[in-house]
Amino acid sequence: MNGFLKNLGIIIIVLAAIVLVLSHFLGWNNINAVQFGSLGAMIAGLVLYIWLNKKYE
């Protein structure tokens, strides 16, 4: 379980990047909520990754 928790931040970052790529190909370039939501998920994933790796180190 600790292996999954240590990688949870990276998984969130990758999912946010996939959403950004899909939104580009689907033509959602003008929808700021999708872009800012993905940015927020990337920042949250980075903070979560750092915090969980310090906690379970």
C-alpha positions in Angstrom: 0.0 0.0 0.0 2.9 2.4 0.7 4.1 2.0 -2.9 0.8 3.1 -4.2 0.6 6.1 -1.8 4.2 7.2 -2.7 3.2 7.2 -6.4 -0.2 8.9 -6.0 1.1 12.3 -6.7 2.7 11.2 -9.9 -0.5 9.5 -11.0 -2.5 12.7 -10.4 0.1 14.7 -12.4 -0.1 12.2 -15.3 -3.9 12.2 -15.3 -3.9 16.0 -15.4 -1.5 16.0 -18.3 -3.7 13.5 -20.2 -6.7 15.8 -19.6 -4.8 18.7 -21.1 -3.8 16.7 -24.2 -7.3 15.4 -24.7 -8.8 18.8 -24.3 -6.5 20.1 -27.0 -7.5 17.3 -29.4 -11.2 17.7 -28.6 -11.1 21.4 -29.2 -11.7 22.6 -25.7 -8.9 25.2 -26.0 -11.1 28.1 -24.9 -12.5 26.5 -21.8 -10.5 27.9 -19.0 -12.1 25.7 -16.3 -10.5 22.6 -17.9 -7.1 24.2 -18.1 -7.1 25.7 -14.6 -8.5 22.5 -13.2 -5.6 20.6 -14.8 -3.1 23.1 -13.5 -4.6 22.8 -10.0 -4.4 19.0 -10.2 -0.8 19.2 -11.3 0.2 21.5 -8.5 -1.8 19.4 -6.0 -0.1 16.2 -7.3 3.3 17.8 -7.0 2.7 18.9 -3.4 1.2 15.5 -2.5 4.1 13.7 -4.1 6.6 15.7 -2.0 4.6 15.4 1.2 4.0 11.6 0.9 7.6 10.8 0.0 8.8 12.7 3.1 6.2 11.0 5.2 6.9 7.4 4.0 10.6 7.8 3.7 
